[in-house]
Amino acid sequence: MKPKMTFLAVAKPLVVACSMLLTALPALGYQGTAFFSAPINWSQTGDLYFTVAGGPPNTCGDLETFRNGELLYGAGWLCTDANGNAVKGPWTWAATPGDQEDRNLRIIWPNGDSTAPIRHIWDKTCSTLVVTSPSGAPPSTFSGLANDAMYGAGFNQSWTYSAGYFLQVETNTYWLPGDTSYSRSPDRFFLVLPDLSGWPSSRDFSDWSINWSFPQIPPASAHVPGYHYKWYVEMTDGDQRCGATTARMFVAQ
């Protein structure tokens, strides 16, 4: 289990008892709007702020959230001004020790009303790639998994990109779908896009694992016995500094 984040200073005594009581009693309604400066914080996102607008004036509310799957509660965590507004933060990327997901985070007011539940993620871990298809010389398929750490942002069609290439090492030439040999000039990479599957349902930001596979690969006849080949794939998630890569290397037989 990764260490819990400290960007929300919660009081943990009687966490279970207080939180279970609050969730057992239905709120009277929503009052005020709560939002983060960004729903997901990657390394390039900037500092994080939490804002409540239009809440009850001059009132302190309690924090309730499911953080990394655990129910947490903080009494009197946020207090509004005379206009019913409040801002907390900033919390920084550097001071955040690991991946953190807050689900159904809300501020509960003394009369039982609350802000509508929201979600936030700190994504601190780069994704990884693994080849799961059988080896061969050449292989008959090229596919695998992309994995992100639990409670990170994972993968989503809005921010995930993947590509690969097929290279003959000795001649430094590339293969593209439809070619019968590795014959493309080495003056630039010739990227091939894999199929990606296992995207999240609409109620979630992302899944922590998705599948990748290349629907077309070089035919066996394109390989020269004794020559070295590199089948390569890379994937980027929402963090611009993260780029997961893996490759299958083999000598054609």
Rosetta blueprint (number, residue, H / E / L):
1 M L
2 K L
3 P L
4 K L
5 M L
6 T L
7 F L
8 L L
9 A L
10 V L
11 A L
12 K L
13 P L
14 L L
15 V H
16 V H
17 A H
18 C H
19 S H
20 M H
21 L H
22 L H
23 T H
24 A H
25 L L
26 P L
27 A L
28 L L
29 G L
30 Y E
31 Q L
32 G L
33 T E
34 A E
35 F E
36 F E
37 S L
38 A L
39 P L
40 I E
41 N E
42 W L
43 S L
44 Q L
45 T L
46 G L
47 D L
48 L E
49 Y E
50 F E
51 T E
52 V E
53 A E
54 G L
55 G L
56 P L
57 P L
58 N L
59 T L
60 C E
61 G E
62 D E
63 L E
64 E E
65 T E
66 F E
67 R E
68 N L
69 G L
70 E E
71 L E
72 L E
73 Y E
74 G E
75 A E
76 G E
77 W E
78 L E
79 C E
80 T L
81 D L
82 A L
83 N L
84 G L
85 N L
86 A E
87 V E
88 K E
89 G E
90 P E
91 W E
92 T L
93 W L
94 A L
95 A L
96 T L
97 P L
98 G L
99 D L
100 Q E
101 E E
102 D E
103 R E
104 N E
105 L E
106 R E
107 I E
108 I E
109 W L
110 P L
111 N L
112 G L
113 D L
114 S E
115 T L
116 A L
117 P L
118 I E
119 R E
120 H E
121 I E
122 W E
123 D L
124 K L
125 T L
126 C L
127 S L
128 T E
129 L E
130 V E
131 V E
132 T L
133 S L
134 P L
135 S L
136 G L
137 A L
138 P L
139 P L
140 S L
141 T L
142 F L
143 S E
144 G E
145 L E
146 A E
147 N E
148 D L
149 A L
150 M L
151 Y L
152 G L
153 A L
154 G L
155 F E
156 N L
157 Q L
158 S L
159 W L
160 T L
161 Y E
162 S E
163 A E
164 G E
165 Y E
166 F E
167 L E
168 Q E
169 V L
170 E L
171 T L
172 N L
173 T E
174 Y E
175 W E
176 L L
177 P L
178 G L
179 D L
180 T L
181 S L
182 Y L
183 S L
184 R E
185 S L
186 P L
187 D L
188 R L
189 F L
190 F L
191 L L
192 V E
193 L L
194 P L
195 D E
196 L E
197 S E
198 G L
199 W L
200 P L
201 S L
202 S L
203 R L
204 D L
205 F L
206 S L
207 D E
208 W L
209 S E
210 I E
211 N E
212 W E
213 S E
214 F L
215 P L
216 Q L
217 I L
218 P L
219 P L
220 A H
221 S H
222 A H
223 H L
224 V L
225 P L
226 G L
227 Y L
228 H E
229 Y E
230 K E
231 W E
232 Y E
233 V E
234 E E
235 M E
236 T E
237 D L
238 G L
239 D L
240 Q L
241 R L
242 C L
243 G L
244 A E
245 T E
246 T E
247 A E
248 R E
249 M E
250 F E
251 V E
252 A L
253 Q L
